Amino acid sequence: MKCLGETPSPLSPRQAQVLCLLAHGYRLGEVALHLGISDSAVNLYLSNTRRKLGLKTNEQCLALAVHNGWLKQDCLSHSLDKAR
């Protein structure tokens, strides 16, 4: 998946990867399975991402990442399409 935008990001590569998978509509367990890590590791990456960005929800993190160009807009549209 080519989610990463052109703008430098404060996120670690793994944090960005987890957000990318969420943007593609993966659920937390699916993210863990795809990356070969535990559900608790995924939750830790997301918790650290929220803390680093000063936000409360994963959705806010996704929106900020797209707004700032850390993730491409078309990545987010995948999860919106899945939700419809």
mmCIF file of the N, C-alpha and C atoms, coordinates in Angstrom:
data_MODEL
# 
_entry.id   MODEL 
# 
loop_
_atom_site.group_PDB 
_atom_site.id 
_atom_site.type_symbol 
_atom_site.label_atom_id 
_atom_site.label_alt_id 
_atom_site.label_comp_id 
_atom_site.label_asym_id 
_atom_site.label_entity_id 
_atom_site.label_seq_id 
_atom_site.pdbx_PDB_ins_code 
_atom_site.Cartn_x 
_atom_site.Cartn_y 
_atom_site.Cartn_z 
_atom_site.occupancy 
_atom_site.B_iso_or_equiv 
_atom_site.pdbx_formal_charge 
_atom_site.auth_seq_id 
_atom_site.auth_comp_id 
_atom_site.auth_asym_id 
_atom_site.auth_atom_id 
_atom_site.pdbx_PDB_model_num 
ATOM 1   N N  . MET A 1 1  ? 0.831   -1.173  0.000  1.00 0.00 ? 1  MET A N  1 
ATOM 2   C CA . MET A 1 1  ? 0.000   0.000   0.000  1.00 0.00 ? 1  MET A CA 1 
ATOM 3   C C  . MET A 1 1  ? 0.876   1.237   0.000  1.00 0.00 ? 1  MET A C  1 
ATOM 4   N N  . LYS A 1 2  ? 0.564   2.113   -0.896 1.00 0.00 ? 2  LYS A N  1 
ATOM 5   C CA . LYS A 1 2  ? 1.335   3.350   -1.007 1.00 0.00 ? 2  LYS A CA 1 
ATOM 6   C C  . LYS A 1 2  ? 0.531   4.489   -0.409 1.00 0.00 ? 2  LYS A C  1 
ATOM 7   N N  . CYS A 1 3  ? 0.629   4.624   0.887  1.00 0.00 ? 3  CYS A N  1 
ATOM 8   C CA . CYS A 1 3  ? -0.162  5.621   1.619  1.00 0.00 ? 3  CYS A CA 1 
ATOM 9   C C  . CYS A 1 3  ? 0.618   6.876   1.960  1.00 0.00 ? 3  CYS A C  1 
ATOM 10  N N  . LEU A 1 4  ? 1.901   6.737   2.123  1.00 0.00 ? 4  LEU A N  1 
ATOM 11  C CA . LEU A 1 4  ? 2.675   7.845   2.657  1.00 0.00 ? 4  LEU A CA 1 
ATOM 12  C C  . LEU A 1 4  ? 2.695   9.024   1.703  1.00 0.00 ? 4  LEU A C  1 
ATOM 13  N N  . GLY A 1 5  ? 2.434   10.196  2.267  1.00 0.00 ? 5  GLY A N  1 
ATOM 14  C CA . GLY A 1 5  ? 2.460   11.424  1.489  1.00 0.00 ? 5  GLY A CA 1 
ATOM 15  C C  . GLY A 1 5  ? 3.886   11.914  1.309  1.00 0.00 ? 5  GLY A C  1 
ATOM 16  N N  . GLU A 1 6  ? 3.994   13.072  0.701  1.00 0.00 ? 6  GLU A N  1 
ATOM 17  C CA . GLU A 1 6  ? 5.308   13.654  0.403  1.00 0.00 ? 6  GLU A CA 1 
ATOM 18  C C  . GLU A 1 6  ? 5.862   14.471  1.577  1.00 0.00 ? 6  GLU A C  1 
ATOM 19  N N  . THR A 1 7  ? 4.998   14.899  2.469  1.00 0.00 ? 7  THR A N  1 
ATOM 20  C CA . THR A 1 7  ? 5.407   15.762  3.569  1.00 0.00 ? 7  THR A CA 1 
ATOM 21  C C  . THR A 1 7  ? 6.058   14.946  4.683  1.00 0.00 ? 7  THR A C  1 
ATOM 22  N N  . PRO A 1 8  ? 7.206   15.394  5.194  1.00 0.00 ? 8  PRO A N  1 
ATOM 23  C CA . PRO A 1 8  ? 7.825   14.691  6.325  1.00 0.00 ? 8  PRO A CA 1 
ATOM 24  C C  . PRO A 1 8  ? 6.861   14.624  7.510  1.00 0.00 ? 8  PRO A C  1 
ATOM 25  N N  . SER A 1 9  ? 6.871   13.496  8.186  1.00 0.00 ? 9  SER A N  1 
ATOM 26  C CA . SER A 1 9  ? 5.927   13.232  9.268  1.00 0.00 ? 9  SER A CA 1 
ATOM 27  C C  . SER A 1 9  ? 6.647   13.059  10.600 1.00 0.00 ? 9  SER A C  1 
ATOM 28  N N  . PRO A 1 10 ? 6.011   13.465  11.693 1.00 0.00 ? 10 PRO A N  1 
ATOM 29  C CA . PRO A 1 10 ? 6.595   13.218  13.012 1.00 0.00 ? 10 PRO A CA 1 
ATOM 30  C C  . PRO A 1 10 ? 6.382   11.774  13.476 1.00 0.00 ? 10 PRO A C  1 
ATOM 31  N N  . LEU A 1 11 ? 5.624   11.010  12.701 1.00 0.00 ? 11 LEU A N  1 
ATOM 32  C CA . LEU A 1 11 ? 5.310   9.634   13.085 1.00 0.00 ? 11 LEU A CA 1 
ATOM 33  C C  . LEU A 1 11 ? 6.448   8.689   12.733 1.00 0.00 ? 11 LEU A C  1 
ATOM 34  N N  . SER A 1 12 ? 6.592   7.647   13.526 1.00 0.00 ? 12 SER A N  1 
ATOM 35  C CA . SER A 1 12 ? 7.562   6.603   13.184 1.00 0.00 ? 12 SER A CA 1 
ATOM 36  C C  . SER A 1 12 ? 7.030   5.854   11.965 1.00 0.00 ? 12 SER A C  1 
ATOM 37  N N  . PRO A 1 13 ? 7.901   5.160   11.243 1.00 0.00 ? 13 PRO A N  1 
ATOM 38  C CA . PRO A 1 13 ? 7.421   4.383   10.092 1.00 0.00 ? 13 PRO A CA 1 
ATOM 39  C C  . PRO A 1 13 ? 6.315   3.394   10.471 1.00 0.00 ? 13 PRO A C  1 
ATOM 40  N N  . ARG A 1 14 ? 6.424   2.748   11.629 1.00 0.00 ? 14 ARG A N  1 
ATOM 41  C CA . ARG A 1 14 ? 5.410   1.773   12.038 1.00 0.00 ? 14 ARG A CA 1 
ATOM 42  C C  . ARG A 1 14 ? 4.097   2.471   12.397 1.00 0.00 ? 14 ARG A C  1 
ATOM 43  N N  . GLN A 1 15 ? 4.174   3.617   13.059 1.00 0.00 ? 15 GLN A N  1 
ATOM 44  C CA . GLN A 1 15 ? 2.951   4.361   13.367 1.00 0.00 ? 15 GLN A CA 1 
ATOM 45  C C  . GLN A 1 15 ? 2.232   4.759   12.076 1.00 0.00 ? 15 GLN A C  1 
ATOM 46  N N  . ALA A 1 16 ? 2.989   5.223   11.100 1.00 0.00 ? 16 ALA A N  1 
ATOM 47  C CA . ALA A 1 16 ? 2.397   5.600   9.816  1.00 0.00 ? 16 ALA A CA 1 
ATOM 48  C C  . ALA A 1 16 ? 1.802   4.383   9.116  1.00 0.00 ? 16 ALA A C  1 
ATOM 49  N N  . GLN A 1 17 ? 2.475   3.250   9.216  1.00 0.00 ? 17 GLN A N  1 
ATOM 50  C CA . GLN A 1 17 ? 1.986   2.017   8.598  1.00 0.00 ? 17 GLN A CA 1 
ATOM 51  C C  . GLN A 1 17 ? 0.662   1.581   9.224  1.00 0.00 ? 17 GLN A C  1 
ATOM 52  N N  . VAL A 1 18 ? 0.566   1.661   10.539 1.00 0.00 ? 18 VAL A N  1 
ATOM 53  C CA . VAL A 1 18 ? -0.675  1.299   11.230 1.00 0.00 ? 18 VAL A CA 1 
ATOM 54  C C  . VAL A 1 18 ? -1.802  2.241   10.799 1.00 0.00 ? 18 VAL A C  1 
ATOM 55  N N  . LEU A 1 19 ? -1.532  3.541   10.740 1.00 0.00 ? 19 LEU A N  1 
ATOM 56  C CA . LEU A 1 19 ? -2.558  4.485   10.286 1.00 0.00 ? 19 LEU A CA 1 
ATOM 57  C C  . LEU A 1 19 ? -2.968  4.212   8.845  1.00 0.00 ? 19 LEU A C  1 
ATOM 58  N N  . CYS A 1 20 ? -2.000  3.871   8.020  1.00 0.00 ? 20 CYS A N  1 
ATOM 59  C CA . CYS A 1 20 ? -2.289  3.547   6.620  1.00 0.00 ? 20 CYS A CA 1 
ATOM 60  C C  . CYS A 1 20 ? -3.269  2.377   6.530  1.00 0.00 ? 20 CYS A C  1 
ATOM 61  N N  . LEU A 1 21 ? -3.017  1.344   7.295  1.00 0.00 ? 21 LEU A N  1 
ATOM 62  C CA . LEU A 1 21 ? -3.901  0.176   7.270  1.00 0.00 ? 21 LEU A CA 1 
ATOM 63  C C  . LEU A 1 21 ? -5.294  0.526   7.792  1.00 0.00 ? 21 LEU A C  1 
ATOM 64  N N  . LEU A 1 22 ? -5.355  1.355   8.830  1.00 0.00 ? 22 LEU A N  1 
ATOM 65  C CA . LEU A 1 22 ? -6.660  1.813   9.318  1.00 0.00 ? 22 LEU A CA 1 
ATOM 66  C C  . LEU A 1 22 ? -7.378  2.617   8.237  1.00 0.00 ? 22 LEU A C  1 
ATOM 67  N N  . ALA A 1 23 ? -6.623  3.441   7.532  1.00 0.00 ? 23 ALA A N  1 
ATOM 68  C CA . ALA A 1 23 ? -7.213  4.238   6.454  1.00 0.00 ? 23 ALA A CA 1 
ATOM 69  C C  . ALA A 1 23 ? -7.785  3.355   5.357  1.00 0.00 ? 23 ALA A C  1 
ATOM 70  N N  . HIS A 1 24 ? -7.196  2.193   5.175  1.00 0.00 ? 24 HIS A N  1 
ATOM 71  C CA . HIS A 1 24 ? -7.691  1.247   4.170  1.00 0.00 ? 24 HIS A CA 1 
ATOM 72  C C  . HIS A 1 24 ? -8.847  0.394   4.696  1.00 0.00 ? 24 HIS A C  1 
ATOM 73  N N  . GLY A 1 25 ? -9.288  0.685   5.913  1.00 0.00 ? 25 GLY A N  1 
ATOM 74  C CA . GLY A 1 25 ? -10.456 0.001   6.447  1.00 0.00 ? 25 GLY A CA 1 
ATOM 75  C C  . GLY A 1 25 ? -10.175 -1.248  7.251  1.00 0.00 ? 25 GLY A C  1 
ATOM 76  N N  . TYR A 1 26 ? -8.906  -1.524  7.527  1.00 0.00 ? 26 TYR A N  1 
ATOM 77  C CA . TYR A 1 26 ? -8.569  -2.679  8.360  1.00 0.00 ? 26 TYR A CA 1 
ATOM 78  C C  . TYR A 1 26 ? -9.049  -2.429  9.783  1.00 0.00 ? 26 TYR A C  1 
ATOM 79  N N  . ARG A 1 27 ? -9.536  -3.465  10.429 1.00 0.00 ? 27 ARG A N  1 
ATOM 80  C CA . ARG A 1 27 ? -9.861  -3.404  11.858 1.00 0.00 ? 27 ARG A CA 1 
ATOM 81  C C  . ARG A 1 27 ? -8.571  -3.690  12.637 1.00 0.00 ? 27 ARG A C  1 
ATOM 82  N N  . LEU A 1 28 ? -8.578  -3.387  13.938 1.00 0.00 ? 28 LEU A N  1 
ATOM 83  C CA . LEU A 1 28 ? -7.355  -3.536  14.740 1.00 0.00 ? 28 LEU A CA 1 
ATOM 84  C C  . LEU A 1 28 ? -6.770  -4.940  14.656 1.00 0.00 ? 28 LEU A C  1 
ATOM 85  N N  . GLY A 1 29 ? -7.601  -5.963  14.772 1.00 0.00 ? 29 GLY A N  1 
ATOM 86  C CA . GLY A 1 29 ? -7.119  -7.341  14.682 1.00 0.00 ? 29 GLY A CA 1 
ATOM 87  C C  . GLY A 1 29 ? -6.532  -7.662  13.321 1.00 0.00 ? 29 GLY A C  1 
ATOM 88  N N  . GLU A 1 30 ? -7.115  -7.081  12.275 1.00 0.00 ? 30 GLU A N  1 
ATOM 89  C CA . GLU A 1 30 ? -6.604  -7.295  10.920 1.00 0.00 ? 30 GLU A CA 1 
ATOM 90  C C  . GLU A 1 30 ? -5.262  -6.601  10.731 1.00 0.00 ? 30 GLU A C  1 
ATOM 91  N N  . VAL A 1 31 ? -5.108  -5.426  11.337 1.00 0.00 ? 31 VAL A N  1 
ATOM 92  C CA . VAL A 1 31 ? -3.820  -4.720  11.288 1.00 0.00 ? 31 VAL A CA 1 
ATOM 93  C C  . VAL A 1 31 ? -2.749  -5.584  11.948 1.00 0.00 ? 31 VAL A C  1 
ATOM 94  N N  . ALA A 1 32 ? -3.067  -6.125  13.122 1.00 0.00 ? 32 ALA A N  1 
ATOM 95  C CA . ALA A 1 32 ? -2.116  -6.973  13.851 1.00 0.00 ? 32 ALA A CA 1 
ATOM 96  C C  . ALA A 1 32 ? -1.721  -8.183  13.017 1.00 0.00 ? 32 ALA A C  1 
ATOM 97  N N  . LEU A 1 33 ? -2.703  -8.841  12.437 1.00 0.00 ? 33 LEU A N  1 
ATOM 98  C CA . LEU A 1 33 ? -2.442  -10.024 11.622 1.00 0.00 ? 33 LEU A CA 1 
ATOM 99  C C  . LEU A 1 33 ? -1.591  -9.676  10.409 1.00 0.00 ? 33 LEU A C  1 
ATOM 100 N N  . HIS A 1 34 ? -1.925  -8.584  9.737  1.00 0.00 ? 34 HIS A N  1 
ATOM 101 C CA . HIS A 1 34 ? -1.192  -8.155  8.540  1.00 0.00 ? 34 HIS A CA 1 
ATOM 102 C C  . HIS A 1 34 ? 0.275   -7.843  8.858  1.00 0.00 ? 34 HIS A C  1 
ATOM 103 N N  . LEU A 1 35 ? 0.504   -7.224  10.017 1.00 0.00 ? 35 LEU A N  1 
ATOM 104 C CA . LEU A 1 35 ? 1.866   -6.825  10.388 1.00 0.00 ? 35 LEU A CA 1 
ATOM 105 C C  . LEU A 1 35 ? 2.616   -7.901  11.166 1.00 0.00 ? 35 LEU A C  1 
ATOM 106 N N  . GLY A 1 36 ? 1.903   -8.957  11.571 1.00 0.00 ? 36 GLY A N  1 
ATOM 107 C CA . GLY A 1 36 ? 2.545   -10.026 12.331 1.00 0.00 ? 36 GLY A CA 1 
ATOM 108 C C  . GLY A 1 36 ? 2.890   -9.617  13.749 1.00 0.00 ? 36 GLY A C  1 
ATOM 109 N N  . ILE A 1 37 ? 2.041   -8.764  14.332 1.00 0.00 ? 37 ILE A N  1 
ATOM 110 C CA . ILE A 1 37 ? 2.254   -8.319  15.704 1.00 0.00 ? 37 ILE A CA 1 
ATOM 111 C C  . ILE A 1 37 ? 0.964   -8.568  16.497 1.00 0.00 ? 37 ILE A C  1 
ATOM 112 N N  . SER A 1 38 ? 1.028   -8.375  17.796 1.00 0.00 ? 38 SER A N  1 
ATOM 113 C CA . SER A 1 38 ? -0.144  -8.618  18.642 1.00 0.00 ? 38 SER A CA 1 
ATOM 114 C C  . SER A 1 38 ? -1.117  -7.439  18.576 1.00 0.00 ? 38 SER A C  1 
ATOM 115 N N  . ASP A 1 39 ? -2.355  -7.720  18.960 1.00 0.00 ? 39 ASP A N  1 
ATOM 116 C CA . ASP A 1 39 ? -3.357  -6.654  19.053 1.00 0.00 ? 39 ASP A CA 1 
ATOM 117 C C  . ASP A 1 39 ? -2.900  -5.573  20.030 1.00 0.00 ? 39 ASP A C  1 
ATOM 118 N N  . SER A 1 40 ? -2.280  -5.998  21.130 1.00 0.00 ? 40 SER A N  1 
ATOM 119 C CA . SER A 1 40 ? -1.833  -5.015  22.124 1.00 0.00 ? 40 SER A CA 1 
ATOM 120 C C  . SER A 1 40 ? -0.718  -4.129  21.567 1.00 0.00 ? 40 SER A C  1 
ATOM 121 N N  . ALA A 1 41 ? 0.110   -4.666  20.684 1.00 0.00 ? 41 ALA A N  1 
ATOM 122 C CA . ALA A 1 41 ? 1.150   -3.845  20.050 1.00 0.00 ? 41 ALA A CA 1 
ATOM 123 C C  . ALA A 1 41 ? 0.512   -2.793  19.145 1.00 0.00 ? 41 ALA A C  1 
ATOM 124 N N  . VAL A 1 42 ? -0.526  -3.190  18.406 1.00 0.00 ? 42 VAL A N  1 
ATOM 125 C CA . VAL A 1 42 ? -1.242  -2.232  17.552 1.00 0.00 ? 42 VAL A CA 1 
ATOM 126 C C  . VAL A 1 42 ? -1.842  -1.130  18.423 1.00 0.00 ? 42 VAL A C  1 
ATOM 127 N N  . ASN A 1 43 ? -2.480  -1.529  19.523 1.00 0.00 ? 43 ASN A N  1 
ATOM 128 C CA . ASN A 1 43 ? -3.063  -0.538  20.432 1.00 0.00 ? 43 ASN A CA 1 
ATOM 129 C C  . ASN A 1 43 ? -2.000  0.392   21.004 1.00 0.00 ? 43 ASN A C  1 
ATOM 130 N N  . LEU A 1 44 ? -0.818  -0.141  21.287 1.00 0.00 ? 44 LEU A N  1 
ATOM 131 C CA . LEU A 1 44 ? 0.272   0.687   21.803 1.00 0.00 ? 44 LEU A CA 1 
ATOM 132 C C  . LEU A 1 44 ? 0.740   1.691   20.750 1.00 0.00 ? 44 LEU A C  1 
ATOM 133 N N  . TYR A 1 45 ? 0.903   1.239   19.506 1.00 0.00 ? 45 TYR A N  1 
ATOM 134 C CA . TYR A 1 45 ? 1.286   2.164   18.425 1.00 0.00 ? 45 TYR A CA 1 
ATOM 135 C C  . TYR A 1 45 ? 0.259   3.281   18.289 1.00 0.00 ? 45 TYR A C  1 
ATOM 136 N N  . LEU A 1 46 ? -1.022  2.919   18.342 1.00 0.00 ? 46 LEU A N  1 
ATOM 137 C CA . LEU A 1 46 ? -2.075  3.926   18.199 1.00 0.00 ? 46 LEU A CA 1 
ATOM 138 C C  . LEU A 1 46 ? -2.115  4.872   19.393 1.00 0.00 ? 46 LEU A C  1 
ATOM 139 N N  . SER A 1 47 ? -1.928  4.337   20.580 1.00 0.00 ? 47 SER A N  1 
ATOM 140 C CA . SER A 1 47 ? -1.900  5.171   21.781 1.00 0.00 ? 47 SER A CA 1 
ATOM 141 C C  . SER A 1 47 ? -0.747  6.169   21.723 1.00 0.00 ? 47 SER A C  1 
ATOM 142 N N  . ASN A 1 48 ? 0.420   5.685   21.316 1.00 0.00 ? 48 ASN A N  1 
ATOM 143 C CA . ASN A 1 48 ? 1.584   6.566   21.195 1.00 0.00 ? 48 ASN A CA 1 
ATOM 144 C C  . ASN A 1 48 ? 1.381   7.610   20.102 1.00 0.00 ? 48 ASN A C  1 
ATOM 145 N N  . THR A 1 49 ? 0.706   7.224   19.022 1.00 0.00 ? 49 THR A N  1 
ATOM 146 C CA . THR A 1 49 ? 0.414   8.166   17.942 1.00 0.00 ? 49 THR A CA 1 
ATOM 147 C C  . THR A 1 49 ? -0.513  9.268   18.444 1.00 0.00 ? 49 THR A C  1 
ATOM 148 N N  . ARG A 1 50 ? -1.573  8.880   19.139 1.00 0.00 ? 50 ARG A N  1 
ATOM 149 C CA . ARG A 1 50 ? -2.510  9.878   19.680 1.00 0.00 ? 50 ARG A CA 1 
ATOM 150 C C  . ARG A 1 50 ? -1.801  10.818  20.654 1.00 0.00 ? 50 ARG A C  1 
ATOM 151 N N  . ARG A 1 51 ? -0.969  10.252  21.509 1.00 0.00 ? 51 ARG A N  1 
ATOM 152 C CA . ARG A 1 51 ? -0.235  11.069  22.478 1.00 0.00 ? 51 ARG A CA 1 
ATOM 153 C C  . ARG A 1 51 ? 0.723   12.025  21.764 1.00 0.00 ? 51 ARG A C  1 
ATOM 154 N N  . LYS A 1 52 ? 1.450   11.505  20.795 1.00 0.00 ? 52 LYS A N  1 
ATOM 155 C CA . LYS A 1 52 ? 2.426   12.313  20.064 1.00 0.00 ? 52 LYS A CA 1 
ATOM 156 C C  . LYS A 1 52 ? 1.754   13.488  19.352 1.00 0.00 ? 52 LYS A C  1 
ATOM 157 N N  . LEU A 1 53 ? 0.558   13.250  18.818 1.00 0.00 ? 53 LEU A N  1 
ATOM 158 C CA . LEU A 1 53 ? -0.148  14.285  18.066 1.00 0.00 ? 53 LEU A CA 1 
ATOM 159 C C  . LEU A 1 53 ? -1.074  15.126  18.944 1.00 0.00 ? 53 LEU A C  1 
ATOM 160 N N  . GLY A 1 54 ? -1.229  14.730  20.208 1.00 0.00 ? 54 GLY A N  1 
ATOM 161 C CA . GLY A 1 54 ? -2.090  15.469  21.119 1.00 0.00 ? 54 GLY A CA 1 
ATOM 162 C C  . GLY A 1 54 ? -3.569  15.325  20.795 1.00 0.00 ? 54 GLY A C  1 
ATOM 163 N N  . LEU A 1 55 ? -3.951  14.153  20.295 1.00 0.00 ? 55 LEU A N  1 
ATOM 164 C CA . LEU A 1 55 ? -5.334  13.908  19.882 1.00 0.00 ? 55 LEU A CA 1 
ATOM 165 C C  . LEU A 1 55 ? -5.952  12.785  20.701 1.00 0.00 ? 55 LEU A C  1 
ATOM 166 N N  . LYS A 1 56 ? -7.284  12.664  20.608 1.00 0.00 ? 56 LYS A N  1 
ATOM 167 C CA . LYS A 1 56 ? -7.987  11.679  21.429 1.00 0.00 ? 56 LYS A CA 1 
ATOM 168 C C  . LYS A 1 56 ? -8.436  10.445  20.674 1.00 0.00 ? 56 LYS A C  1 
ATOM 169 N N  . THR A 1 57 ? -8.620  10.538  19.363 1.00 0.00 ? 57 THR A N  1 
ATOM 170 C CA . THR A 1 57 ? -9.150  9.393   18.623 1.00 0.00 ? 57 THR A CA 1 
ATOM 171 C C  . THR A 1 57 ? -8.269  9.045   17.426 1.00 0.00 ? 57 THR A C  1 
ATOM 172 N N  . ASN A 1 58 ? -8.396  7.804   16.985 1.00 0.00 ? 58 ASN A N  1 
ATOM 173 C CA . ASN A 1 58 ? -7.670  7.366   15.793 1.00 0.00 ? 58 ASN A CA 1 
ATOM 174 C C  . ASN A 1 58 ? -8.164  8.122   14.566 1.00 0.00 ? 58 ASN A C  1 
ATOM 175 N N  . GLU A 1 59 ? -9.455  8.424   14.531 1.00 0.00 ? 59 GLU A N  1 
ATOM 176 C CA . GLU A 1 59 ? -10.027 9.155   13.406 1.00 0.00 ? 59 GLU A CA 1 
ATOM 177 C C  . GLU A 1 59 ? -9.426  10.551  13.299 1.00 0.00 ? 59 GLU A C  1 
ATOM 178 N N  . GLN A 1 60 ? -9.215  11.200  14.445 1.00 0.00 ? 60 GLN A N  1 
ATOM 179 C CA . GLN A 1 60 ? -8.572  12.511  14.439 1.00 0.00 ? 60 GLN A CA 1 
ATOM 180 C C  . GLN A 1 60 ? -7.146  12.409  13.903 1.00 0.00 ? 60 GLN A C  1 
ATOM 181 N N  . CYS A 1 61 ? -6.451  11.349  14.278 1.00 0.00 ? 61 CYS A N  1 
ATOM 182 C CA . CYS A 1 61 ? -5.082  11.130  13.796 1.00 0.00 ? 61 CYS A CA 1 
ATOM 183 C C  . CYS A 1 61 ? -5.068  10.946  12.287 1.00 0.00 ? 61 CYS A C  1 
ATOM 184 N N  . LEU A 1 62 ? -6.008  10.157  11.776 1.00 0.00 ? 62 LEU A N  1 
ATOM 185 C CA . LEU A 1 62 ? -6.099  9.950   10.331 1.00 0.00 ? 62 LEU A CA 1 
ATOM 186 C C  . LEU A 1 62 ? -6.381  11.263  9.617  1.00 0.00 ? 62 LEU A C  1 
ATOM 187 N N  . ALA A 1 63 ? -7.335  12.027  10.125 1.00 0.00 ? 63 ALA A N  1 
ATOM 188 C CA . ALA A 1 63 ? -7.690  13.300  9.496  1.00 0.00 ? 63 ALA A CA 1 
ATOM 189 C C  . ALA A 1 63 ? -6.502  14.258  9.490  1.00 0.00 ? 63 ALA A C  1 
ATOM 190 N N  . LEU A 1 64 ? -5.783  14.339  10.604 1.00 0.00 ? 64 LEU A N  1 
ATOM 191 C CA . LEU A 1 64 ? -4.621  15.224  10.685 1.00 0.00 ? 64 LEU A CA 1 
ATOM 192 C C  . LEU A 1 64 ? -3.518  14.762  9.738  1.00 0.00 ? 64 LEU A C  1 
ATOM 193 N N  . ALA A 1 65 ? -3.303  13.454  9.678  1.00 0.00 ? 65 ALA A N  1 
ATOM 194 C CA . ALA A 1 65 ? -2.261  12.911  8.802  1.00 0.00 ? 65 ALA A CA 1 
ATOM 195 C C  . ALA A 1 65 ? -2.561  13.221  7.338  1.00 0.00 ? 65 ALA A C  1 
ATOM 196 N N  . VAL A 1 66 ? -3.813  13.123  6.944  1.00 0.00 ? 66 VAL A N  1 
ATOM 197 C CA . VAL A 1 66 ? -4.191  13.453  5.562  1.00 0.00 ? 66 VAL A CA 1 
ATOM 198 C C  . VAL A 1 66 ? -4.086  14.961  5.347  1.00 0.00 ? 66 VAL A C  1 
ATOM 199 N N  . HIS A 1 67 ? -4.610  15.734  6.289  1.00 0.00 ? 67 HIS A N  1 
ATOM 200 C CA . HIS A 1 67 ? -4.581  17.198  6.175  1.00 0.00 ? 67 HIS A CA 1 
ATOM 201 C C  . HIS A 1 67 ? -3.150  17.725  6.032  1.00 0.00 ? 67 HIS A C  1 
ATOM 202 N N  . ASN A 1 68 ? -2.221  17.142  6.780  1.00 0.00 ? 68 ASN A N  1 
ATOM 203 C CA . ASN A 1 68 ? -0.825  17.603  6.758  1.00 0.00 ? 68 ASN A CA 1 
ATOM 204 C C  . ASN A 1 68 ? 0.013   16.955  5.665  1.00 0.00 ? 68 ASN A C  1 
ATOM 205 N N  . GLY A 1 69 ? -0.590  16.051  4.899  1.00 0.00 ? 69 GLY A N  1 
ATOM 206 C CA . GLY A 1 69 ? 0.139   15.425  3.798  1.00 0.00 ? 69 GLY A CA 1 
ATOM 207 C C  . GLY A 1 69 ? 1.021   14.266  4.204  1.00 0.00 ? 69 GLY A C  1 
ATOM 208 N N  . TRP A 1 70 ? 0.833   13.741  5.423  1.00 0.00 ? 70 TRP A N  1 
ATOM 209 C CA . TRP A 1 70 ? 1.615   12.580  5.860  1.00 0.00 ? 70 TRP A CA 1 
ATOM 210 C C  . TRP A 1 70 ? 1.072   11.304  5.248  1.00 0.00 ? 70 TRP A C  1 
ATOM 211 N N  . LEU A 1 71 ? -0.234  11.281  4.999  1.00 0.00 ? 71 LEU A N  1 
ATOM 212 C CA . LEU A 1 71 ? -0.890  10.185  4.285  1.00 0.00 ? 71 LEU A CA 1 
ATOM 213 C C  . LEU A 1 71 ? -1.620  10.779  3.096  1.00 0.00 ? 71 LEU A C  1 
ATOM 214 N N  . LYS A 1 72 ? -1.702  10.012  2.025  1.00 0.00 ? 72 LYS A N  1 
ATOM 215 C CA . LYS A 1 72 ? -2.395  10.484  0.832  1.00 0.00 ? 72 LYS A CA 1 
ATOM 216 C C  . LYS A 1 72 ? -3.906  10.454  1.044  1.00 0.00 ? 72 LYS A C  1 
ATOM 217 N N  . GLN A 1 73 ? -4.586  11.422  0.459  1.00 0.00 ? 73 GLN A N  1 
ATOM 218 C CA . GLN A 1 73 ? -6.041  11.538  0.580  1.00 0.00 ? 73 GLN A CA 1 
ATOM 219 C C  . GLN A 1 73 ? -6.756  10.291  0.077  1.00 0.00 ? 73 GLN A C  1 
ATOM 220 N N  . ASP A 1 74 ? -6.264  9.695   -1.011 1.00 0.00 ? 74 ASP A N  1 
ATOM 221 C CA . ASP A 1 74 ? -6.959  8.528   -1.574 1.00 0.00 ? 74 ASP A CA 1 
ATOM 222 C C  . ASP A 1 74 ? -6.899  7.321   -0.646 1.00 0.00 ? 74 ASP A C  1 
ATOM 223 N N  . CYS A 1 75 ? -5.953  7.291   0.267  1.00 0.00 ? 75 CYS A N  1 
ATOM 224 C CA . CYS A 1 75 ? -5.918  6.224   1.277  1.00 0.00 ? 75 CYS A CA 1 
ATOM 225 C C  . CYS A 1 75 ? -7.150  6.291   2.150  1.00 0.00 ? 75 CYS A C  1 
ATOM 226 N N  . LEU A 1 76 ? -7.478  7.480   2.587  1.00 0.00 ? 76 LEU A N  1 
ATOM 227 C CA . LEU A 1 76 ? -8.623  7.664   3.474  1.00 0.00 ? 76 LEU A CA 1 
ATOM 228 C C  . LEU A 1 76 ? -9.927  7.351   2.757  1.00 0.00 ? 76 LEU A C  1 
ATOM 229 N N  . SER A 1 77 ? -10.000 7.633   1.475  1.00 0.00 ? 77 SER A N  1 
ATOM 230 C CA . SER A 1 77 ? -11.240 7.369   0.745  1.00 0.00 ? 77 SER A CA 1 
ATOM 231 C C  . SER A 1 77 ? -11.528 5.876   0.679  1.00 0.00 ? 77 SER A C  1 
ATOM 232 N N  . HIS A 1 78 ? -10.505 5.020   0.761  1.00 0.00 ? 78 HIS A N  1 
ATOM 233 C CA . HIS A 1 78 ? -10.723 3.567   0.779  1.00 0.00 ? 78 HIS A CA 1 
ATOM 234 C C  . HIS A 1 78 ? -11.571 3.174   1.982  1.00 0.00 ? 78 HIS A C  1 
ATOM 235 N N  . SER A 1 79 ? -11.247 3.716   3.153  1.00 0.00 ? 79 SER A N  1 
ATOM 236 C CA . SER A 1 79 ? -12.002 3.342   4.349  1.00 0.00 ? 79 SER A CA 1 
ATOM 237 C C  . SER A 1 79 ? -13.392 3.954   4.324  1.00 0.00 ? 79 SER A C  1 
ATOM 238 N N  . LEU A 1 80 ? -13.538 5.122   3.724  1.00 0.00 ? 80 LEU A N  1 
ATOM 239 C CA . LEU A 1 80 ? -14.864 5.729   3.615  1.00 0.00 ? 80 LEU A CA 1 
ATOM 240 C C  . LEU A 1 80 ? -15.748 4.911   2.687  1.00 0.00 ? 80 LEU A C  1 
ATOM 241 N N  . ASP A 1 81 ? -15.172 4.403   1.598  1.00 0.00 ? 81 ASP A N  1 
ATOM 242 C CA . ASP A 1 81 ? -15.927 3.559   0.673  1.00 0.00 ? 81 ASP A CA 1 
ATOM 243 C C  . ASP A 1 81 ? -16.377 2.282   1.363  1.00 0.00 ? 81 ASP A C  1 
ATOM 244 N N  . LYS A 1 82 ? -15.501 1.704   2.184  1.00 0.00 ? 82 LYS A N  1 
ATOM 245 C CA . LYS A 1 82 ? -15.820 0.468   2.893  1.00 0.00 ? 82 LYS A CA 1 
ATOM 246 C C  . LYS A 1 82 ? -16.946 0.676   3.904  1.00 0.00 ? 82 LYS A C  1 
ATOM 247 N N  . ALA A 1 83 ? -17.014 1.872   4.474  1.00 0.00 ? 83 ALA A N  1 
ATOM 248 C CA . ALA A 1 83 ? -18.012 2.166   5.500  1.00 0.00 ? 83 ALA A CA 1 
ATOM 249 C C  . ALA A 1 83 ? -19.407 2.374   4.907  1.00 0.00 ? 83 ALA A C  1 
ATOM 250 N N  . ARG A 1 84 ? -19.481 2.647   3.627  1.00 0.00 ? 84 ARG A N  1 
ATOM 251 C CA . ARG A 1 84 ? -20.784 2.916   2.988  1.00 0.00 ? 84 ARG A CA 1 
ATOM 252 C C  . ARG A 1 84 ? -21.537 1.670   2.692  1.00 0.00 ? 84 ARG A C  1 
# 
